[in-house]
C-alpha cells in the first residue's frame, strides 16, 4: 500500500450566510448627530441629542445578542473542530438503511461463518457479537501446535468449504498431518427461536493412519469456545461436565438474542474440561488457551484445561477429548427465556439423526442450485464440477463481517519505512467476501467486484448487501479506502506500515463490473418481479454514491490531456525499486513508465473509466434520470470508446499493441552497491541505476495492460488491430502458455525481474485468473461478432478456456487448494493459498458466463 496522503482539514471558521460581517454592520449603523463636550474630569464624551431612549435601548439589546452569538459561535468552533474531509462521511442516506435490507433479510443473515480468518469461526452481523470458534491440537515436525487462525505455515494439506450456500449451510474438510476434521454448519429459525435463530456445528474427527504417529496419542483434542465481545458474563452449567448426564455446557443472556444455551451431544465416549477467561481482547484467544494448558502441565503434568473460571468470564473454552474416530454436535439455542422455548425439542432437532437428515437435505439443495444456475453438466466433466462446487463454496464460506475504523494517512510519504501520521475513519461495518482466508482475510475493493460477478448469480440479495456495505464506506469526496482493516482481529494480521490508507490513491472501480452485469440481467428479464423491484430501489439509492465515486476518479485521477488518467501513489523518489509500483492499480509491480510524473497516461485506468461511465449511463436510462451539465455519462462513454482517439494516445503501430505513456527509459537496472555507514564492514544493497535520460514516450511492455482495450471490447470487430491483439494473445513467445496467459510478455525487459532485493516478480509473468477471465470474455464476444477474425477468436477462446480449467482442476486435485496465481512455465499454483477470491471465477469459465464486461 503506497501513495501520498493529504491533509484537508478546514481550520477556518466559515461564516454563515445569515451572519453579517463587521464592515456591513458599520455601513448599516445609524448616523446620529453628535456634540463633543467635556466631563468634569476633562474627558471627551459623546452627547446624543433628540434621540429616543427606547430606540437606544433596542439597539443595545440587539447588539448584546449579536455579541453573545459571536462568542458562542467562536467557542463552538474551538470545541467542535471540523473533521478532515478524508474522514467525513458522504452526506447521503446509507444504502444499508433501505427497507429491503431490514426485517426478514437482516435477520436471515444474522448468524454465519463470518470469521473467515479462522479455520472455523461463527459470529453475528453486529459490532459486539457473541462469537464461537474451534481450536485443536495438531502435530507438525514432531511438535504439538494449537490450530486456530488460518496460517500458511501450518502446512495443512487441504482445508476449505467444499460446499456453502452463504446463508445457513456449510461443509468443510481439513487435513492436518494425519488428522482429518470435517466441520458442518447449519442454521435453523423457528417460531420459538430468538432473533437470528439457532445454529449447530457438527465436528467429525478421523485419522489417516499412514500419516499419524501413535506416539502422539490415539485420539484428538478439540477446543470449542464462546466469547462475548459485549462483555456479557458467560455461565458454565456446572463444574464437572458430563454430557451423558446433561448436554448443557453454558448459558447467558444478550439484548439481541435473549437468553441462550450452548449444548453438546455425542454418542462417543468423550471427556470434557473447561476454562473461563475475562478479557477485552479477542484476537489472541489461542494464547490464553496455551497459557492455561502450560500452567496445568507444570502443576499436574496433564494436558487439560483447569476446570475453573475468572470472575465475570466473557470467554468460555471447552476442551473435548476423544479417541479416533469421534463425532460431536454443538448447538446454540437462542430465546430460551420465552415461555414456549421448547429447548430440549430444539436441541434434539439439531443433533444426532435429525441433524444428519437436515445436512443431507441442504447438501442436495446446494448441488441442485449449482446445476440450475450454472448448468455445468453440459459444459464440463464430473471432476471439474466437483472442483467448481468447492470454488463457489469456498468463496461464499469466506464471506465475513467486520467492524472498526480504518486508519487514514495524513502525510504524502511514499516510503513504508517512514512513520505515517494518521486519523481514524468513522466506525463502520463491512460485510464482504475475502480473497484468501490465510493471507488476505479482509476486504479488498478491487477484488470485490470480481467476487460479485459470481455471487450475484448465486444470491442477488447477498450481492446487493455486500455492494451496499462497500458504497456506504464512501467519504465526502467520493473516495473509498481500498483495503479494509477493521477491528483488532484484522489489525493483528497486517504489518503496521501497510495499515494507513492514502486518500489520494484509488483502486480499480470493479464494482461497476458486477453492476453492469446485473443491469444486463434486468434487461434480459433474468430476475423475478420482486428482485427487479429491489434492484431498482437499490440503484436509485446508490446512484448518488456511484456518482460521487465516478466524479472522484474523473477529477483526482485525470491526466493533463483530455480523456487521459493516471494512477496516483507511485514513488518518484525511490532508489530501491526497479520500477516504482502502482499498488493503487491493483497490478502492483506491473511495469509502468520508469520515472513517475503527472505526464503519465495509464491505459488500464482509462478503460476502467469507460466501464464506469457506460454503467452510469445505463443506470441513468434505467431510472429515467435526466442528464445534467457536467455529468453527461453518455458523452464521456462515447469519448472514451472513440477508437481513433484511443489509438492516437496509446497505440504503437510497430508493436501492434496498446501501451501506457510516460517519462520512460529502458536503461534501468538494480545493482549491488556498498552503503557508506562508517563501519568496518559496509553492507551491500540492491539499488536502482539509471544510465539514460528518460523521455516522454509509449512504455513498450506487452502484457495484461496492453489488452485492456481488447477486454473492454473497444476495438471494432473488422479492424486489423483486432487481428494484432489475437496474435499477441496466441504468441508463445509473448503471452500464451498451456496454462493460461502470462501477465507480462517474455520479450519485456521486466519479465520475471525482481522489483527490489526483497520483492520477487508478482505481475511480471505469472498467470492470474481475473485477467484471464476478462480476456476470455472478450474472446467469447468477438467469436460471436461477424467479422474477418471471428473464427480465429473462437479457436483461441476454446483452447484458452480448456487450458485454464484443466490447470486449475489439476492443481486443486494435487494440492487441495485454489491458488492466488499460477506459474507460467509448469502451471503450478503460487502465492497465497487457499485463494478463493477471484480464482473462483473458474466456475464462470466452466459455465461460459461472461455478461457484458
C-alpha positions in Angstrom: 0.0 0.0 0.0 1.8 3.1 -1.2 0.8 6.5 -2.0 0.5 10.0 -0.7 -1.9 11.4 1.8 -3.3 14.9 2.1 -4.5 17.0 5.0 -7.7 18.6 4.0 -8.9 19.7 7.5 -10.6 23.1 7.2 -9.5 25.1 10.2 -11.1 28.4 9.1 -14.5 29.2 10.6 -16.9 29.6 7.7 -19.3 32.4 8.2 -23.0 31.7 7.9 -24.7 33.5 5.0 -27.1 35.0 7.5 -24.3 36.4 9.7 -23.3 40.0 8.9 -19.6 40.9 8.9 -18.1 43.9 10.8 -17.9 46.2 7.7 -21.5 45.6 6.9 -22.5 46.4 10.5 -20.6 49.6 10.2 -22.3 50.5 7.0 -25.8 49.9 8.4 -25.1 51.7 11.8 -27.5 54.6 12.2 -25.8 58.0 11.9 -26.5 60.2 14.9 -25.9 63.9 15.4 -23.1 64.2 17.9 -21.7 67.1 20.0 -18.5 66.9 21.9 -18.4 68.1 25.5 -16.2 67.9 28.5 -16.8 66.0 31.6 -15.7 67.3 34.9 -12.6 65.0 34.6 -11.6 66.6 31.3 -12.5 63.7 29.1 -14.5 63.9 25.9 -17.8 62.1 25.7 -20.5 61.9 23.0 -23.7 63.6 23.7 -26.8 62.5 21.9 -29.4 65.0 21.1 -33.0 64.3 20.3 -32.6 60.5 20.4 -35.5 58.3 21.5 -34.3 56.4 24.6 -36.3 53.3 23.6 -34.6 53.2 20.3 -31.2 53.3 22.0 -32.2 50.5 24.4 -33.4 48.4 21.5 -30.1 48.9 19.6 -28.2 48.0 22.8 -30.3 44.9 23.4 -29.8 43.7 19.7 -26.1 44.3 19.9 -25.8 42.3 23.1 -27.3 39.3 21.5 -25.1 39.7 18.4 -22.1 39.7 20.6 -23.4 36.7 22.6 -23.9 34.8 19.4 -20.4 35.6 18.1 -18.9 34.5 21.4 -20.8 31.2 21.4 -20.0 30.6 17.7 -16.3 31.1 18.4 -16.4 28.8 21.4 -18.2 26.1 19.5 -15.7 26.3 16.7 -12.9 25.5 19.1 -14.8 22.8 21.0 -16.1 21.1 17.8 -13.5 21.4 15.1 -14.4 20.4 11.6 -13.3 16.9 10.6 -10.8 16.5 7.8 -12.6 15.8 4.6 -10.9 12.4 4.2 -12.8 11.1 7.3 -16.1 12.9 6.8 -18.8 10.6 5.5 -20.7 11.4 2.3 -23.8 13.3 3.3 -26.3 10.9 1.7 -28.7 8.3 3.1 -27.0 5.0 3.8 -27.8 2.2 1.4 -28.0 -0.3 4.2 -30.9 1.6 5.7 -33.1 0.7 2.8 -36.2 -1.4 3.9 -35.1 -4.3 1.7 -32.0 -4.8 4.0 -34.1 -4.7 7.2 -36.6 -7.1 8.7 -36.5 -10.7 7.5 -33.5 -10.2 5.2 -31.3 -8.8 8.0 -32.4 -11.5 10.5 -31.8 -14.3 8.0 -28.2 -13.3 7.7 -27.6 -12.6 11.3 -25.5 -15.6 12.2 -22.9 -17.0 9.9 -19.3 -18.3 9.5 -18.3 -14.6 9.4 -14.8 -15.0 10.8 -13.0 -16.3 7.7 -9.5 -15.9 9.2 -10.3 -18.8 11.4 -10.5 -22.5 10.5 -14.0 -22.3 11.9 -15.4 -19.1 13.3 -19.0 -18.0 13.8 -20.4 -14.6 14.7 -23.4 -12.4 14.2 -23.6 -9.3 12.0 -23.4 -6.9 14.8 -20.4 -4.9 16.2 -20.4 -6.6 19.7 -21.3 -10.2 18.9 -21.4 -13.5 20.7 -18.7 -15.4 18.8 -17.7 -19.0 18.6 -14.6 -20.8 17.3 -12.7 -24.0 17.0 -9.2 -24.9 18.0 -7.4 -28.2 18.1 -4.0 -29.7 18.8 -2.1 -30.7 15.7 1.3 -32.2 15.3 3.9 -30.9 12.9 7.6 -31.8 12.8 7.3 -33.9 16.0 5.8 -31.0 18.0 2.4 -30.1 19.2 0.7 -26.9 17.8 -2.6 -25.3 18.7 -4.5 -24.6 15.5 -7.0 -21.7 15.4 -6.1 -19.0 12.9 -5.7 -19.9 9.2 -2.0 -19.8 8.5 0.0 -20.9 5.6 2.9 -22.0 7.8 0.6 -24.6 9.5 1.0 -26.6 6.3 -2.4 -28.2 6.3 -2.6 -30.4 3.2 -6.0 -29.0 2.4 -8.8 -27.0 4.0 -11.8 -25.1 2.8 -15.5 -25.1 2.4 -16.4 -27.8 -0.1 -20.0 -26.6 -0.1 -21.5 -23.4 1.4 -24.7 -21.6 0.4 -23.8 -18.3 2.0 -26.7 -18.4 4.4 -27.5 -21.4 6.5 -25.3 -24.3 5.5 -21.6 -25.2 5.0 -19.5 -28.3 4.7 -15.7 -28.1 5.2 -12.9 -30.6 5.3 -9.5 -30.0 6.8 -6.4 -32.4 6.6 -3.8 -31.7 9.3 -0.9 -34.1 9.2 -2.9 -37.2 9.8 -5.9 -35.7 11.5 -9.0 -35.3 9.3 -11.6 -32.8 10.5 -15.0 -32.3 8.9 -16.9 -29.3 10.1 -20.5 -28.7 9.1 -22.6 -25.6 9.9 -26.4 -25.3 10.0 -28.8 -22.6 11.0 -32.5 -23.0 11.9 -35.1 -20.4 12.6 -38.4 -21.4 14.3 -41.2 -19.6 16.0 -39.7 -20.2 19.4 -36.2 -19.0 18.5 -34.6 -15.7 19.5 -33.5 -13.2 16.9 -31.5 -14.8 14.2 -32.5 -18.3 15.2 -30.4 -21.2 16.4 -27.3 -22.8 14.9 -25.5 -26.1 15.1 -21.9 -27.3 14.3 -21.0 -30.9 13.7 -17.4 -31.9 14.1 -16.2 -35.2 12.8 -12.7 -36.4 13.6 -10.9 -39.2 11.7 -7.3 -40.3 11.4 -5.2 -41.1 8.4 -3.0 -43.9 10.0 -0.5 -43.6 7.2 0.3 -40.0 8.3 -0.3 -40.2 12.0 2.3 -41.3 14.6 0.5 -43.0 17.5 3.3 -41.8 19.8 1.3 -38.6 19.8 -1.9 -40.3 21.1 -4.8 -42.3 19.8 -7.2 -39.5 19.8 -7.7 -35.8 19.3 -8.2 -32.8 21.5 -10.6 -30.1 20.3 -11.3 -26.7 22.0 -14.6 -25.1 21.2 -15.2 -21.7 22.7 -17.8 -18.9 23.1 -16.7 -15.3 23.5 -18.9 -12.2 24.1 -17.5 -9.0 22.6 -20.1 -7.0 24.6 -18.6 -8.2 27.9 -21.7 -10.2 28.9 -21.0 -12.9 31.5 -21.0 -16.5 30.3 -22.0 -19.1 32.8 -20.7 -22.7 32.9 -23.5 -25.2 33.5 -21.6 -27.0 36.3 -18.1 -27.7 37.5 -17.9 -31.3 36.4 -19.1 -31.6 32.8 -20.7 -34.9 31.8 -22.5 -34.8 28.5 -24.2 -38.2 29.2 -25.9 -36.7 32.2 -26.7 -33.3 30.8 -25.9 -31.8 27.4 -25.9 -28.2 28.7 -22.5 -26.6 28.6 -23.1 -22.9 29.1 -25.7 -20.2 29.2 -26.0 -16.4 29.1 -28.1 -13.5 28.1 -27.9 -10.8 25.4 -30.2 -8.0 24.3 -30.2 -9.2 20.7 -31.0 -12.9 21.0 -32.3 -13.0 24.6 -31.3 -15.8 26.9 -29.3 -18.6 25.2 -27.9 -22.0 25.9 -25.0 -24.0 24.5 -25.4 -27.8 24.3 -23.1 -30.6 23.3 -24.2 -34.1 22.3 -22.3 -37.1 21.2 -22.7 -40.9 21.2 -19.0 -41.3 21.6 -17.1 -41.5 24.9 -15.8 -38.0 25.3 -14.1 -36.2 28.2 -14.7 -32.5 28.8 -12.8 -29.8 30.6 -13.2 -26.1 30.5 -11.7 -22.7 31.4 -13.3 -19.3 31.6 -11.5 -16.0 31.0 -12.3 -12.4 31.4 -10.7 -10.3 28.6 -11.4 -7.3 26.4 -9.2 -8.8 23.7 -10.3 -11.4 21.2 -7.6 -11.6 18.6 -5.3 -13.7 20.9 -7.7 -16.2 22.4 -5.4 -19.1 21.5 -2.7 -17.5 23.7 -5.0 -17.7 26.7 -5.6 -21.4 26.0 -1.9 -22.2 25.5 -1.0 -20.4 28.8 -3.7 -22.3 30.7 -2.6 -25.6 29.3 1.1 -24.8 30.1 0.2 -23.9 33.6 -1.7 -27.2 34.1 1.2 -29.2 32.6 3.6 -27.6 35.1 1.2 -28.2 38.1 -0.3 -31.5 37.3 1.6 -32.9 34.3 -1.7 -33.1 32.3 -2.6 -31.6 29.0 -6.0 -30.3 30.1 -7.8 -27.1 30.9 -8.0 -26.0 34.6 -11.8 -26.5 35.1 -12.0 -23.1 36.6 -13.2 -19.6 35.5 -12.2 -16.0 36.1 -14.7 -13.8 37.8 -17.2 -12.4 35.2 -15.9 -14.6 32.4 -16.8 -13.4 28.9 -14.9 -16.3 27.2 -15.6 -20.0 27.9 -13.4 -22.6 26.3 -14.4 -26.3 26.3 -11.8 -29.0 25.8 -13.2 -32.1 24.0 -11.1 -35.2 24.3 -11.9 -38.3 22.3 -10.3 -41.4 20.7 -10.2 -41.7 17.0 -12.7 -41.6 15.4 -15.4 -39.5 17.1 -18.2 -37.0 16.2 -19.8 -34.3 18.3 -22.7 -31.9 17.7 -22.7 -28.5 19.4 -25.8 -26.3 19.4 -26.6 -22.8 20.3 -30.2 -22.2 21.3 -31.5 -18.6 21.4 -34.5 -17.1 23.1 -34.6 -19.7 25.9 -36.3 -17.1 28.1 -39.5 -17.3 26.0 -42.5 -19.2 27.5 -42.7 -21.7 24.7 -39.0 -22.1 24.1 -39.1 -25.9 23.9 -35.3 -26.1 24.4 -35.0 -29.9 24.6 -37.0 -30.4 21.5 -34.9 -27.8 19.6 -31.7 -29.4 20.8 -32.8 -32.8 19.6 -33.8 -31.4 16.2 -30.3 -30.0 15.7 -28.3 -33.0 16.8 -28.0 -36.7 16.0 -30.1 -38.3 13.2 -32.2 -35.1 12.8 -29.1 -33.0 12.1 -27.8 -35.7 9.7 -31.0 -35.6 7.7 -31.1 -31.8 7.6 -27.5 -31.6 6.5 -28.1 -34.1 3.8 -31.1 -32.1 2.6 -29.1 -28.9 2.5 -26.2 -30.6 0.6 -28.7 -31.8 -2.0 -30.2 -28.4 -2.3 -26.8 -26.9 -2.9 -25.9 -29.4 -5.6 -29.3 -28.7 -7.4 -28.8 -25.0 -7.2 -25.3 -25.2 -8.7 -26.7 -27.1 -11.6 -29.7 -24.9 -12.1 -27.7 -21.7 -12.2 -24.5 -22.8 -14.0 -25.6 -25.8 -16.0 -22.2 -27.4 -15.6 -23.2 -30.9 -16.5 -23.5 -29.9 -20.1 -20.2 -28.0 -20.1 -17.5 -29.9 -18.1 -16.7 -33.4 -16.7 -17.7 -34.6 -13.2 -14.2 -33.9 -11.8 -14.4 -30.3 -12.9 -17.9 -30.0 -11.5 -16.7 -31.2 -8.1 -13.9 -28.5 -8.2 -16.4 -25.9 -9.3 -18.6 -26.6 -6.3 -15.6 -26.2 -4.0 -14.7 -22.9 -5.7 -18.1 -21.3 -5.1 -18.5 -22.9 -1.7 -15.1 -21.5 -0.6 -16.0 -18.0 -1.9 -19.3 -18.0 -0.1 -17.9 -19.6 3.0 -15.2 -16.8 3.1 -17.8 -14.0 3.4 -17.1 -12.2 6.7 -18.4 -9.4 8.9 -16.0 -6.7 10.2 -16.4 -3.6 12.4 -13.9 -0.9 13.2 -12.2 2.2 12.0 -9.8 2.4 9.1 -6.6 4.5 9.6 -6.2 7.3 7.0 -2.8 8.7 6.3 -2.3 12.4 6.7 1.2 12.7 5.1 2.1 12.2 1.5 5.1 10.0 2.3 5.5 7.0 0.0 8.3 5.3 2.0 6.9 2.5 4.1 9.9 2.8 6.4 8.9 6.3 7.5 6.3 6.9 10.2 3.0 8.0 8.8 0.6 10.1 10.9 -3.0 9.1 10.5 -6.5 9.9 11.6 -9.3 7.4 12.1 -12.2 6.9 9.8 -15.7 6.8 11.4 -16.7 3.4 13.0 -18.1 1.3 10.2 -19.2 -2.2 9.5 -18.4 -4.2 6.4 -20.0 -7.4 5.1 -17.8 -8.7 2.3 -16.1 -11.7 0.7 -12.3 -12.0 1.2 -9.6 -13.0 -1.3 -7.8 -15.5 1.0 -8.6 -16.8 4.5 -5.0 -17.3 5.3 -3.2 -14.4 3.7 -5.8 -11.7 2.9 -8.7 -12.3 5.3 -10.3 -8.9 4.9 -12.0 -6.7 2.3 -10.2 -5.5 -0.8 -12.1 -3.1 -3.0 -10.9 -4.2 -6.4 -11.1 -7.9 -5.6 -14.7 -7.5 -4.5 -16.0 -6.5 -7.9 -14.7 -9.8 -9.3 -16.2 -11.7 -6.3 -19.6 -10.2 -7.1 -19.6 -11.5 -10.7 -20.1 -14.9 -9.1 -22.1 -14.0 -6.0 -24.9 -12.0 -7.7 -25.7 -15.0 -9.9 -25.9 -17.2 -6.8 -27.8 -14.9 -4.5 -28.7 -11.4 -5.7 -29.7 -10.2 -2.2 -26.4 -11.2 -0.6 -24.6 -9.4 -3.5 -26.5 -6.2 -3.2 -26.0 -6.3 0.6 -22.2 -6.6 0.1 -22.0 -3.8 -2.6 -24.2 -1.6 -0.4 -21.8 -2.0 2.6 -18.9 -1.1 0.4 -20.6 2.1 -1.0 -21.5 3.2 2.5 -17.8 3.5 3.3 -17.5 6.4 0.9 -16.3 9.7 2.3 -17.5 13.2 1.3 -15.1 13.4 -1.6 -16.3 10.1 -3.1 -13.3 8.1 -2.1 -13.4 4.5 -0.6 -10.4 3.1 1.2 -9.1 0.3 -1.0 -8.1 -2.1 1.8 -10.4 -2.6 4.8 -8.5 -3.4 8.0 -11.3 -3.2 10.6 -11.1 -4.4 14.2 -8.3 -5.9 16.2 -8.6 -9.4 14.6 -7.9 -7.8 11.2 -5.3 -5.4 12.5 -3.3 -8.3 14.2 -2.6 -9.8 10.7 -1.3 -6.7 8.9 2.2 -5.0 9.4 1.9 -1.5 10.8 3.4 0.2 7.8 0.7 -1.1 5.5 -2.3 -0.1 7.6 -2.8 3.6 6.8 -4.8 4.2 3.6 -4.0 7.2 1.4 -7.0 9.3 0.3 -5.3 10.4 -2.9 -5.0 6.9 -4.2 -7.7 4.9 -5.9 -8.3 1.3 -6.8 -10.0 -0.1 -9.9 -13.7 0.5 -9.6 -14.6 -3.1 -10.3 -18.0 -2.9 -8.5 -19.1 -1.5 -11.9 -18.3 -4.8 -13.4 -20.9 -6.5 -11.2 -23.4 -3.7 -11.6 -23.1 -3.7 -15.4 -23.8 -7.4 -15.3 -26.8 -7.0 -13.0 -28.2 -4.3 -15.3 -27.9 -6.6 -18.3 -29.7 -9.3 -16.3 -32.5 -6.8 -15.8 -32.7 -6.1 -19.5 -32.8 -9.8 -20.2 -35.6 -10.5 -17.6 -33.4 -12.8 -15.6 -34.9 -11.8 -12.3 -38.2 -12.2 -10.5 -40.6 -9.3 -10.2 -39.5 -8.8 -6.5 -35.8 -9.0 -7.4 -36.3 -6.4 -10.2 -38.1 -4.1 -7.8 -35.4 -4.4 -5.1 -32.5 -3.9 -7.7 -34.2 -0.8 -8.9 -34.6 0.6 -5.4 -31.0 -0.2 -4.7 -29.7 1.6 -7.8 -31.9 4.6 -7.0 -30.4 4.8 -3.5 -26.9 4.0 -4.7 -26.8 6.5 -7.6 -25.7 9.5 -5.5 -22.7 7.4 -4.2 -21.8 5.9 -7.5 -21.9 9.4 -9.0 -19.6 10.7 -6.2 -17.3 7.8 -6.8 -17.1 8.4 -10.5 -16.5 12.1 -10.0 -13.7 11.4 -7.6 -11.9 9.3 -10.2 -12.7 11.8 -13.0 -11.2 14.7 -11.1 -8.4 13.4 -8.9 -7.0 10.8 -11.3 -7.3 12.7 -14.5 -4.3 13.4 -16.6 -3.0 16.5 -18.4 -4.6 15.5 -21.7 -8.4 15.3 -22.2 -9.6 11.7 -21.6 -6.3 10.6 -20.0 -5.9 9.3 -16.5 -3.1 8.0 -14.3 -2.9 6.1 -11.0 -1.7 8.3 -8.1 0.6 6.9 -5.5 3.8 5.9 -7.4 7.1 6.9 -5.7 9.1 9.2 -7.9 12.0 9.4 -5.4 12.7 5.7 -4.8 16.2 4.4 -5.1 15.4 0.7 -4.3 12.6 -0.2 -6.8 13.5 -1.3 -10.3 10.2 0.2 -11.5 8.1 2.2 -8.9 5.0 0.1 -8.1 1.4 1.3 -8.8 -0.3 -0.5 -5.9 -3.4 1.6 -6.5 -3.9 0.0 -9.9 -4.2 -3.5 -8.3 -1.4 -4.6 -10.7 1.3 -3.7 -8.1 4.7 -4.3 -9.9 3.4 -4.4 -13.5 5.9 -2.2 -15.3 4.9 1.4 -15.9 6.9 4.5 -17.0 10.3 4.3 -15.4 10.0 7.8 -13.9 6.6 8.6 -12.4 5.2 12.0 -13.3 2.0 13.9 -13.9 2.5 13.4 -17.7 1.6 9.7 -17.4 -1.4 8.2 -19.2 -2.4 4.8 -17.8 -4.3 2.7 -20.3 -6.0 0.4 -17.8 -7.4 3.3 -15.8 -8.8 4.9 -19.0 -10.6 1.6 -19.7 -11.9 1.3 -16.1 -13.3 4.9 -16.6 -15.1 3.8 -19.8 -16.7 0.9 -17.9 -17.8 3.2 -15.1 -19.2 5.9 -17.5 -21.0 3.3 -19.5 -22.5 1.7 -16.4 -23.6 5.2 -15.0 -25.2 5.9 -18.3 -27.1 2.6 -18.2 -28.3 3.3 -14.7 -29.5 6.8 -15.8 -31.5 5.3 -18.6 -32.9 2.6 -16.3 -34.0 5.1 -13.7 -35.2 7.7 -16.3 -32.9 10.3 -14.9 -32.1 13.5 -16.8 -28.6 14.3 -18.0 -27.2 17.2 -16.0 -24.5 19.7 -17.0 -21.0 18.4 -16.3 -22.4 14.9 -15.7 -23.1 13.6 -19.2 -22.0 9.9 -18.7 -23.2 9.0 -22.2 -20.9 11.6 -23.7 -18.0 10.5 -21.5 -18.5 6.9 -22.5 -18.6 7.9 -26.2 -15.4 9.9 -25.8 -13.5 7.1 -24.1 -14.7 4.5 -26.6 -13.6 6.6 -29.5 -11.2 4.1 -31.2 -9.3 6.7 -33.2 -8.7 8.8 -30.2 -7.6 5.8 -28.2 -5.1 4.9 -31.0 -3.7 8.4 -31.0 -3.0 8.3 -27.3 -1.9 4.7 -26.7 -1.4 2.6 -29.8 2.1 1.7 -31.2 1.8 0.5 -34.8 5.3 -1.1 -34.8 4.3 -3.4 -32.0 0.7 -3.6 -32.9 -0.1 -3.1 -29.2 -1.5 -0.6 -26.8 0.8 0.9 -24.1 0.9 3.3 -21.2 2.5 6.7 -21.9 5.0 8.5 -19.6 8.5 9.6 -18.8 10.4 6.4 -19.6 13.7 4.8 -20.3 14.6 1.1 -20.7 18.1 1.7 -19.3 17.2 0.9 -15.7 18.6 -1.9 -13.6 19.3 -3.0 -10.0 22.9 -3.0 -9.0 24.6 -4.1 -5.8 26.2 -1.1 -4.0 28.2 -0.9 -0.8 26.4 1.6 1.5 28.6 4.0 3.5 27.8 3.6 7.2 31.2 4.4 8.8 31.5 0.8 10.0 34.3 -1.6 9.1 32.1 -3.8 7.0 29.9 -1.8 4.7 26.5 -3.5 3.9 25.6 -4.2 0.3 22.2 -3.3 -1.1 20.4 -3.5 -4.4 19.8 0.0 -5.7 18.3 1.4 -8.8 20.7 2.5 -11.5 19.6 4.7 -14.4 22.0 5.0 -17.3 19.9 7.0 -19.8 17.8 10.2 -19.5 14.1 9.3 -19.7 11.8 10.9 -22.4 8.1 11.1 -22.8 7.1 8.1 -24.9 4.9 5.0 -25.0 6.0 2.4 -22.5 6.9 -0.8 -24.5 5.7 -3.6 -22.2 3.3 -6.1 -23.7 1.1 -7.7 -21.1 -2.3 -7.5 -19.4 -2.4 -3.7 -19.5 -1.9 -3.8 -23.3 -5.0 -5.9 -23.6 -7.4 -3.6 -21.7 -8.9 -2.1 -24.8 -9.5 -5.7 -26.1 -11.1 -6.6 -22.7 -13.3 -3.6 -22.9 -14.4 -4.6 -26.5 -13.4 -1.1 -27.8 -11.8 -2.4 -30.9 -14.2 -2.8 -33.9 -14.7 -6.4 -35.0 -13.5 -5.6 -38.5 -10.3 -3.7 -37.5 -6.9 -5.0 -38.4 -5.9 -4.0 -34.9 -8.2 -6.8 -33.5 -6.2 -9.3 -35.5 -3.0 -7.9 -34.0 -4.4 -8.4 -30.5 -5.3 -12.0 -31.3 -1.8 -12.6 -32.5 -0.3 -11.1 -29.3 -2.6 -13.4 -27.2 -1.7 -16.6 -29.1 2.0 -15.9 -29.4 4.0 -18.5 -27.4 6.9 -16.0 -27.3 4.8 -13.4 -25.6 1.7 -14.3 -23.5 0.5 -17.8 -24.5 1.1 -20.8 -22.3 -0.6 -24.2 -21.9 -2.0 -23.0 -18.5 -3.3 -19.5 -19.3 -2.0 -16.1 -20.4 1.1 -14.6 -18.8 0.7 -11.3 -17.1 3.8 -9.9 -18.9 5.3 -10.8 -22.3 8.6 -12.8 -22.4 10.0 -10.0 -24.5 9.6 -7.4 -21.8 12.8 -6.1 -20.2 11.0 -6.5 -16.9 9.8 -10.1 -17.5 10.3 -12.1 -14.2 12.6 -9.4 -12.8 12.6 -8.7 -9.1 11.5 -5.2 -8.2 13.6 -4.9 -5.1 16.0 -7.1 -3.2 13.1 -8.5 -1.3 10.2 -8.3 -3.9 10.0 -11.2 -6.3 8.1 -10.7 -9.6 4.4 -10.6 -9.0 2.5 -9.3 -12.0 5.6 -9.8 -14.3 4.9 -13.2 -15.7 2.7 -15.4 -13.5 -0.9 -16.3 -14.6 -3.8 -14.5 -12.9 -7.3 -15.8 -13.2 -9.2 -12.5 -13.0 -7.4 -11.1 -16.1 -7.7 -14.3 -18.0 -11.4 -14.3 -17.3 -11.8 -10.8 -18.8 -9.7 -11.8 -21.8 -11.8 -14.9 -22.3 -14.9 -12.8 -22.0 -13.7 -10.6 -24.9 -12.7 -13.6 -27.0 -16.1 -15.0 -26.4 -17.6 -11.7 -27.5 -15.6 -11.4 -30.7 -16.3 -15.1 -31.5 -19.9 -14.1 -31.8 -19.4 -10.9 -33.7 -19.5 -11.1 -37.5 -16.1 -10.1 -39.0 -13.0 -11.4 -40.6 -11.5 -12.6 -37.3 -14.5 -14.3 -35.8 -13.2 -17.9 -36.4 -9.7 -17.0 -35.1 -11.2 -15.6 -31.9 -13.3 -18.7 -31.4 -10.4 -21.0 -31.8 -8.2 -19.1 -29.3 -11.2 -18.9 -26.9 -11.8 -22.6 -27.0 -8.2 -23.5 -26.3 -7.6 -20.9 -23.6 -10.7 -21.9 -21.7 -9.7 -25.5 -21.8 -6.2 -24.7 -20.6 -7.4 -22.7 -17.7 -10.0 -25.2 -16.5 -7.6 -28.1 -16.8 -4.8 -26.4 -14.9 -6.9 -25.1 -12.0 -8.7 -28.5 -11.6 -5.3 -30.4 -11.8 -3.8 -28.1 -9.1 -6.8 -28.4 -6.9 -6.8 -32.2 -7.1 -3.0 -32.4 -6.5 -2.7 -29.8 -3.7 -6.1 -29.4 -2.3 -6.1 -25.6 -2.9 -7.1 -22.8 -5.2 -4.1 -20.5 -5.7 -3.5 -16.8 -6.0 -1.6 -17.2 -9.3 -0.2 -20.0 -11.4 3.4 -20.5 -12.7 3.7 -19.7 -16.4 6.2 -22.5 -17.0 4.7 -25.5 -15.4 1.3 -24.2 -14.3 2.0 -24.9 -10.6 0.0 -22.9 -8.0 1.9 -20.0 -6.5 1.4 -17.3 -3.8 -1.4 -17.3 -1.2 -3.4 -20.4 -0.6 -6.3 -21.0 -0.3 -7.1 -18.1 -2.7 -10.8 -18.5 -3.2 -11.4 -14.9 -4.3 -11.2 -14.2 -8.0 -9.7 -17.7 -8.7 -13.3 -18.9 -8.1 -14.1 -17.3 -11.4 -13.2 -20.7 -12.8 -16.9 -21.6 -12.2 -18.0 -18.8 -14.6 -15.4 -20.0 -17.1 -16.8 -23.5 -16.8 -20.3 -22.2 -17.2 -19.3 -19.8 -20.0 -21.0 -16.9 -18.2 -19.4 -13.7 -19.2 -22.0 -11.0 -19.1 -21.3 -7.7 -20.7 -17.8 -6.9 -19.3 
